């Protein structure tokens, strides 16, 4: 009798220990993100958070749960920082891969390239020109050291060349790609202050200029370009990629069409505008987007105006959701957006924990890190048995979800069934997608419709 009781007590104790051990084994980040309320911004208790600066870019390892910061404000407001800062979502910890180097460590070669004594890039503007390459566990960055006035004073020059670097994360080392053919620094045609995305289907990084789409091939480590049209995106545009649907997105700009969002069609080499409806995003320089690949939505955050930004006449900060199936902008409830001043380039989505992470930027106080997990209301508008969140044609019943051109638009809703056209562009509103138009000069015909 007593032995049975002792055995029961021992088993109960073992069970309690195992539960405690499992609880202790759960990463602190997993516990934090799982406890978050949906559709609300929650401040992240991140340790080691670096001083956040405008013009600094952020890259995202979405499935691995890591963020990478590189770049610096170099106009004199802060000390230029050329370190790579890494955020581990499991531990909620930021660390620097190496100590930032002072401008006295800067070098300048005969071609005006800018390494440091330690073999690293100068502190430089990177904007959204920093991207993670998951197939290589590397970062690609196009730097703009020409704004680093303290650095140029230190080496005694008035200009430096724009350049491409690769950062190997495992070895924490940089490789200078001097022969990569970096797109020129030109507000109109180069990659200055434009976004980069890595498309694993193409095996290339994509970047938009005004009349060219630039592509970087990690295998050959060179840039190339194709004639294209970014449809009015200007400097301070931002880009992101949905690896589930295989779609690249480009948003915003300063001077023209700041609220325009487009998706890249690799067949046509064109950025196709998305005809969105619902709430209109405010005009805001440096507004950020993050593609939530679980829910197939874009999370948008605008910024408040200050002396370091160009446009936001409303003076409002705003969080919106763009449903990439219905193309409708909505405002989540309660709609609170973390305080932020001026342009910033640090927002990304971590699929590992299904959260979008955002860093505020304000010279007057310590930066903050915030998290947002979107959860749509479950619904099935067309009653076809497929919930709206997964339905590729929400307005017309299509239980088979047929999509022969794999553009994430169901055939029954697609205005060009045989040719991938996720943007559904239809310039003359005749029901036939532009991608299906052949001929011209009065002889245009619609194929496959």
C-alpha positions as CSV (number, residue, x, y, z in Angstrom):
1,X,0.0,0.0,0.0
2,X,2.7,2.4,1.0
3,X,4.8,1.3,-2.0
4,X,1.9,2.1,-4.3
5,X,1.5,5.5,-2.7
6,X,5.3,6.2,-3.0
7,X,5.2,5.1,-6.7
8,X,2.3,7.4,-7.4
9,X,4.0,10.3,-5.6
10,X,7.2,9.6,-7.6
11,X,5.3,9.5,-10.9
12,X,3.5,12.7,-10.0
13,X,6.8,14.3,-9.2
14,X,8.4,13.1,-12.4
15,X,5.5,14.4,-14.4
16,X,5.8,17.8,-12.7
17,X,9.5,17.9,-13.3
18,X,9.0,17.1,-17.0
19,X,6.4,19.8,-17.3
20,X,8.8,22.3,-15.6
21,X,11.6,21.1,-17.8
22,X,9.6,21.6,-20.9
23,X,8.5,25.0,-19.8
24,X,12.1,25.9,-19.1
25,X,13.2,24.5,-22.5
26,X,10.8,26.8,-24.4
27,X,12.7,29.8,-25.8
28,X,12.0,33.1,-24.0
29,X,11.1,34.6,-27.4
30,X,8.6,31.8,-28.2
31,X,6.9,32.3,-24.9
32,X,6.7,36.1,-25.4
33,X,5.4,36.0,-28.9
34,X,2.8,33.2,-28.2
35,X,1.4,35.3,-25.3
36,X,0.9,38.4,-27.5
37,X,-2.6,39.6,-28.1
38,X,-3.5,39.5,-31.9
39,X,-3.9,42.7,-33.9
40,X,-2.2,44.8,-31.3
41,X,1.3,46.3,-31.1
42,X,3.3,44.9,-28.2
43,X,6.7,46.3,-27.0
44,X,9.4,43.7,-27.2
45,X,11.7,43.5,-24.2
46,X,14.8,43.2,-26.4
47,X,18.2,43.5,-24.8
48,X,21.3,45.0,-26.5
49,X,19.1,47.1,-28.9
50,X,21.5,49.2,-30.9
51,X,20.9,52.9,-31.4
52,X,18.6,53.1,-34.4
53,X,19.4,55.5,-37.2
54,X,17.7,56.7,-40.4
55,X,19.2,55.3,-43.6
56,X,20.1,52.0,-41.9
57,X,18.7,48.9,-43.5
58,X,17.4,45.7,-42.0
59,X,17.4,42.2,-43.5
60,X,15.2,39.4,-42.4
61,X,15.8,35.6,-42.0
62,X,12.0,35.0,-41.7
63,X,12.0,31.2,-41.1
64,X,15.1,31.3,-39.0
65,X,13.9,34.1,-36.7
66,X,16.7,36.5,-37.2
67,X,17.0,40.2,-38.1
68,X,20.2,42.0,-39.3
69,X,20.9,45.7,-39.2
70,X,23.7,47.3,-41.2
71,X,24.1,51.0,-42.2
72,X,24.4,54.3,-40.5
73,X,23.3,57.9,-40.2
74,X,26.4,59.6,-41.4
75,X,25.3,63.3,-41.6
76,X,26.8,64.1,-38.2
77,X,23.8,63.5,-35.8
78,X,25.4,60.3,-34.5
79,X,28.8,58.5,-34.6
80,X,28.9,56.4,-37.8
81,X,28.4,52.7,-37.0
82,X,29.8,50.1,-39.4
83,X,29.0,47.0,-37.3
84,X,26.5,44.2,-38.2
85,X,23.8,43.9,-35.5
86,X,21.9,40.6,-35.2
87,X,18.6,40.0,-33.4
88,X,17.8,36.4,-32.2
89,X,14.1,36.1,-31.8
90,X,14.5,33.0,-29.6
91,X,16.4,34.9,-26.9
92,X,15.1,38.4,-27.7
93,X,18.7,39.6,-27.8
94,X,20.7,42.0,-30.1
95,X,24.4,41.5,-30.5
96,X,27.1,43.2,-32.6
97,X,29.1,40.8,-34.8
98,X,32.2,43.0,-34.3
99,X,33.0,46.4,-32.7
100,X,32.2,49.4,-34.8
101,X,35.4,51.0,-36.3
102,X,36.2,54.7,-36.0
103,X,36.8,56.8,-39.1
104,X,40.5,56.7,-38.3
105,X,40.3,53.0,-39.5
106,X,38.9,54.0,-42.9
107,X,40.9,53.4,-46.1
108,X,40.5,54.7,-49.7
109,X,42.1,52.9,-52.7
110,X,43.0,54.4,-56.0
111,X,39.6,53.7,-57.5
112,X,37.8,55.4,-54.5
113,X,36.6,52.2,-53.0
114,X,36.1,52.3,-49.3
115,X,37.3,49.3,-47.1
116,X,38.5,49.7,-43.5
117,X,41.6,48.4,-41.9
118,X,39.5,45.5,-40.6
119,X,38.3,44.6,-44.1
120,X,34.8,45.8,-43.5
121,X,32.7,48.4,-45.4
122,X,32.6,52.0,-44.1
123,X,29.6,53.1,-42.2
124,X,27.2,54.1,-45.0
125,X,23.6,54.7,-46.0
126,X,22.0,51.3,-46.9
127,X,18.3,52.2,-46.8
128,X,16.4,49.0,-47.9
129,X,19.3,47.8,-50.0
130,X,20.2,45.1,-47.5
131,X,18.8,41.6,-48.1
132,X,19.3,38.1,-46.6
133,X,20.2,35.3,-49.0
134,X,18.7,32.1,-47.3
135,X,20.4,29.7,-49.8
136,X,23.8,31.1,-48.9
137,X,23.3,32.4,-45.3
138,X,24.8,35.7,-46.4
139,X,23.8,39.3,-46.5
140,X,24.0,41.4,-49.7
141,X,24.3,45.1,-49.4
142,X,24.6,48.0,-51.8
143,X,26.2,50.8,-49.8
144,X,26.2,54.6,-50.3
145,X,29.3,55.8,-48.4
146,X,29.2,59.1,-50.3
147,X,27.1,60.6,-47.5
148,X,29.7,59.7,-44.9
149,X,31.1,63.2,-44.5
150,X,33.3,62.4,-41.4
151,X,34.8,59.4,-43.2
152,X,35.6,61.4,-46.4
153,X,37.2,64.1,-44.2
154,X,39.3,61.5,-42.5
155,X,40.7,60.1,-45.8
156,X,40.9,63.5,-47.5
157,X,38.5,63.0,-50.4
158,X,35.4,64.7,-51.7
159,X,33.8,61.6,-53.3
160,X,33.7,57.8,-52.9
161,X,32.3,55.1,-55.2
162,X,29.1,53.2,-54.6
163,X,29.8,49.5,-54.0
164,X,28.4,46.0,-53.3
165,X,29.5,43.8,-50.4
166,X,28.6,40.2,-49.2
167,X,28.6,39.4,-45.5
168,X,29.1,35.7,-44.6
169,X,27.1,35.3,-41.3
170,X,28.8,32.1,-40.1
171,X,32.3,33.5,-40.3
172,X,31.2,37.1,-39.6
173,X,33.3,38.3,-42.5
174,X,32.8,40.7,-45.4
175,X,33.7,40.1,-49.1
176,X,34.1,43.2,-51.2
177,X,32.7,42.6,-54.7
178,X,34.8,45.2,-56.6
179,X,34.0,43.7,-60.0
180,X,30.3,43.1,-59.4
181,X,29.2,46.0,-61.6
182,X,27.3,47.8,-58.9
183,X,24.4,49.9,-60.4
184,X,25.4,53.5,-60.5
185,X,24.5,56.0,-57.8
186,X,21.8,57.9,-59.6
187,X,18.4,58.8,-58.1
188,X,16.7,58.2,-61.4
189,X,18.2,55.0,-62.7
190,X,20.3,53.4,-60.0
191,X,19.4,51.6,-56.7
192,X,19.9,54.6,-54.5
193,X,17.4,54.3,-51.6
194,X,15.4,51.6,-53.4
195,X,14.4,48.2,-52.0
196,X,16.0,44.8,-52.7
197,X,14.4,41.3,-52.5
198,X,15.8,37.9,-53.0
199,X,13.6,35.7,-55.3
200,X,14.6,32.0,-54.8
201,X,12.6,31.1,-57.9
202,X,14.8,33.2,-60.1
203,X,17.8,32.6,-57.9
204,X,18.5,36.3,-58.0
205,X,18.2,39.5,-56.0
206,X,15.8,42.1,-57.6
207,X,16.1,45.8,-57.3
208,X,14.1,48.5,-59.1
209,X,15.5,51.6,-60.8
210,X,13.3,54.0,-62.7
211,X,13.7,52.4,-66.1
212,X,15.6,49.2,-65.3
213,X,15.2,46.2,-63.0
214,X,18.6,45.3,-61.6
215,X,19.4,41.7,-60.8
216,X,22.3,40.3,-58.7
217,X,23.3,36.6,-59.3
218,X,24.9,35.2,-56.1
219,X,26.5,32.4,-58.2
220,X,28.4,34.8,-60.5
221,X,28.5,37.6,-58.0
222,X,27.6,40.1,-60.7
223,X,24.8,42.6,-61.4
224,X,22.8,42.7,-64.6
225,X,19.7,44.6,-65.7
226,X,16.6,44.3,-67.9
227,X,14.6,47.2,-69.3
228,X,11.6,47.8,-67.0
229,X,9.4,50.4,-65.4
230,X,9.0,50.7,-61.7
231,X,5.7,52.6,-62.2
232,X,6.7,55.8,-60.5
233,X,8.5,54.6,-57.3
234,X,11.0,57.1,-56.1
235,X,13.8,57.2,-53.6
236,X,13.0,55.8,-50.1
237,X,10.8,53.0,-51.6
238,X,10.8,49.7,-49.8
239,X,10.4,46.2,-51.0
240,X,9.5,42.7,-49.6
241,X,9.0,39.2,-50.9
242,X,6.4,36.4,-50.1
243,X,8.3,33.1,-50.5
244,X,5.0,31.2,-50.3
245,X,3.3,32.8,-53.3
246,X,6.6,33.8,-55.0
247,X,5.6,37.5,-55.3
248,X,7.9,40.6,-54.9
249,X,6.4,43.9,-53.8
250,X,7.6,47.5,-54.1
251,X,6.0,50.3,-52.1
252,X,6.1,54.0,-51.8
253,X,8.7,56.7,-52.6
254,X,9.1,60.4,-51.7
255,X,8.1,62.6,-54.6
256,X,5.8,60.5,-56.9
257,X,3.0,58.1,-56.0
258,X,4.0,57.6,-52.4
259,X,1.1,55.2,-51.8
260,X,1.6,53.1,-54.9
261,X,2.2,49.4,-54.5
262,X,3.3,47.2,-57.3
263,X,4.3,43.5,-57.8
264,X,7.0,42.3,-60.1
265,X,6.1,40.1,-63.1
266,X,9.3,38.3,-64.1
267,X,7.8,37.2,-67.5
268,X,7.1,40.8,-68.6
269,X,10.0,42.3,-66.6
270,X,7.5,44.9,-65.4
271,X,6.3,46.2,-62.0
272,X,2.5,45.8,-62.2
273,X,0.4,48.2,-60.1
274,X,-2.1,46.7,-57.7
275,X,-5.6,48.3,-57.8
276,X,-6.3,48.5,-54.1
277,X,-9.4,49.7,-52.3
278,X,-10.5,50.6,-48.8
279,X,-8.5,52.8,-46.4
280,X,-6.0,55.1,-48.2
281,X,-2.5,55.1,-46.6
282,X,-1.2,58.5,-45.7
283,X,1.5,60.1,-47.7
284,X,4.5,59.3,-45.6
285,X,8.2,59.3,-46.5
286,X,9.9,56.1,-45.5
287,X,6.7,54.2,-44.7
288,X,7.4,50.5,-44.2
289,X,5.8,47.3,-45.4
290,X,6.3,43.7,-44.2
291,X,4.8,40.7,-46.1
292,X,3.0,38.3,-43.7
293,X,3.4,35.1,-45.7
294,X,1.2,33.0,-43.3
295,X,-1.9,35.2,-43.9
296,X,-0.9,36.6,-47.4
297,X,-1.2,40.2,-46.3
298,X,1.0,43.2,-46.1
299,X,1.4,45.0,-42.8
300,X,2.0,48.7,-43.4
301,X,3.3,51.3,-41.0
302,X,3.6,55.0,-41.7
303,X,5.8,57.4,-39.8
304,X,5.3,60.8,-38.2
305,X,6.8,63.9,-39.9
306,X,9.9,65.6,-38.4
307,X,12.8,67.6,-39.7
308,X,14.5,64.4,-41.1
309,X,11.5,63.4,-43.3
310,X,10.1,64.8,-46.5
311,X,6.3,64.2,-46.5
312,X,3.5,63.3,-44.1
313,X,1.2,66.2,-44.2
314,X,-1.3,64.4,-42.0
315,X,1.2,64.3,-39.1
316,X,-0.3,60.9,-38.3
317,X,1.2,57.5,-37.7
318,X,-0.8,54.6,-39.1
319,X,-1.0,50.8,-39.2
320,X,-2.9,49.2,-42.1
321,X,-3.4,45.7,-43.5
322,X,-3.5,45.0,-47.3
323,X,-5.2,41.7,-48.0
324,X,-3.4,40.4,-51.1
325,X,-6.4,38.4,-52.3
326,X,-9.1,41.1,-52.1
327,X,-6.5,44.0,-52.4
328,X,-8.4,45.9,-49.8
329,X,-6.7,48.1,-47.2
330,X,-8.2,47.8,-43.7
331,X,-7.3,49.3,-40.3
332,X,-6.9,46.6,-37.6
333,X,-8.6,47.3,-34.3
334,X,-7.5,49.0,-32.1
335,X,-5.1,50.5,-34.7
336,X,-2.5,51.9,-32.3
337,X,0.9,52.5,-34.0
338,X,4.1,52.9,-32.0
339,X,5.4,56.4,-31.9
340,X,8.1,57.0,-34.5
341,X,9.7,60.1,-36.0
342,X,11.0,60.4,-39.5
343,X,12.0,57.9,-42.1
344,X,13.3,54.5,-41.1
345,X,14.1,51.3,-42.9
346,X,13.7,48.7,-40.1
347,X,10.5,46.6,-40.4
348,X,10.2,42.9,-41.2
349,X,8.2,39.7,-40.8
350,X,9.3,36.6,-39.0
351,X,7.4,33.6,-40.2
352,X,8.9,31.5,-37.4
353,X,6.8,33.3,-34.9
354,X,4.2,34.9,-37.2
355,X,5.0,38.4,-36.2
356,X,6.0,41.7,-37.8
357,X,8.8,43.5,-36.0
358,X,9.3,47.3,-36.2
359,X,12.1,49.5,-34.8
360,X,11.3,53.1,-33.9
361,X,13.8,55.8,-34.7
362,X,14.1,59.0,-32.7
363,X,17.3,60.9,-31.9
364,X,15.9,62.2,-28.7
365,X,15.4,58.9,-26.9
366,X,16.3,55.2,-26.8
367,X,14.8,53.3,-29.8
368,X,12.1,50.7,-29.1
369,X,11.2,47.4,-30.7
370,X,7.6,46.5,-31.3
371,X,5.8,43.3,-32.5
372,X,2.5,42.8,-34.3
373,X,0.7,39.5,-35.0
374,X,-2.1,39.8,-37.5
375,X,-5.1,37.4,-37.2
376,X,-7.9,37.7,-39.7
377,X,-11.4,37.0,-38.8
378,X,-12.3,33.6,-40.1
379,X,-14.8,33.8,-42.9
380,X,-15.9,32.3,-46.2
381,X,-17.5,35.0,-48.3
382,X,-18.3,32.9,-51.4
383,X,-19.3,29.8,-49.3
384,X,-17.1,27.5,-51.3
385,X,-15.7,25.7,-48.3
386,X,-12.3,27.5,-48.5
387,X,-11.8,30.1,-45.8
388,X,-11.1,33.6,-47.1
389,X,-7.6,33.6,-45.7
390,X,-6.7,30.7,-48.0
391,X,-9.1,31.4,-50.9
392,X,-7.5,32.5,-54.2
393,X,-10.9,33.8,-55.5
394,X,-13.0,35.1,-52.6
395,X,-15.9,36.6,-54.5
396,X,-16.8,33.6,-56.7
397,X,-17.1,30.0,-55.4
398,X,-14.2,27.8,-56.6
399,X,-13.7,24.9,-54.2
400,X,-11.0,23.3,-56.4
401,X,-8.9,26.5,-56.2
402,X,-7.7,25.9,-59.8
403,X,-4.8,28.2,-60.8
404,X,-3.2,27.0,-64.0
405,X,-0.6,29.9,-64.3
406,X,0.3,29.7,-60.6
407,X,-0.1,33.5,-60.1
408,X,-2.1,33.0,-56.8
409,X,-5.3,34.3,-58.6
410,X,-7.9,31.5,-59.1
411,X,-8.7,30.8,-62.7
412,X,-12.4,31.8,-62.2
413,X,-11.2,35.3,-61.1
414,X,-8.2,35.6,-63.4
415,X,-8.3,38.1,-66.3
416,X,-5.4,36.2,-68.0
417,X,-5.6,32.5,-67.1
418,X,-2.6,31.1,-69.1
419,X,0.0,33.8,-68.3
420,X,1.1,34.7,-64.7
421,X,-0.1,38.2,-63.9
422,X,-0.6,38.4,-60.1
423,X,-1.1,42.2,-60.4
424,X,-4.1,41.7,-62.8
425,X,-3.3,44.8,-64.7
426,X,-6.0,45.8,-67.2
427,X,-5.2,49.2,-68.7
428,X,-8.4,49.6,-70.6
429,X,-10.7,47.9,-68.1
430,X,-12.0,45.5,-70.8
431,X,-11.8,42.4,-68.6
432,X,-8.8,41.1,-70.5
433,X,-5.5,41.4,-68.6
434,X,-2.7,43.3,-70.3
435,X,-0.5,40.1,-70.2
436,X,-3.0,38.4,-72.5
437,X,-3.1,41.2,-75.1
438,X,-1.3,40.5,-78.4
439,X,-0.9,42.7,-81.5
440,X,-1.5,46.4,-81.4
441,X,-2.3,49.5,-83.5
442,X,-5.9,48.5,-83.8
443,X,-5.2,44.8,-84.2
444,X,-4.9,43.9,-80.5
445,X,-6.5,40.6,-79.6
446,X,-7.1,38.9,-76.3
447,X,-5.7,35.4,-76.1
448,X,-7.0,32.7,-73.7
449,X,-10.1,34.6,-72.7
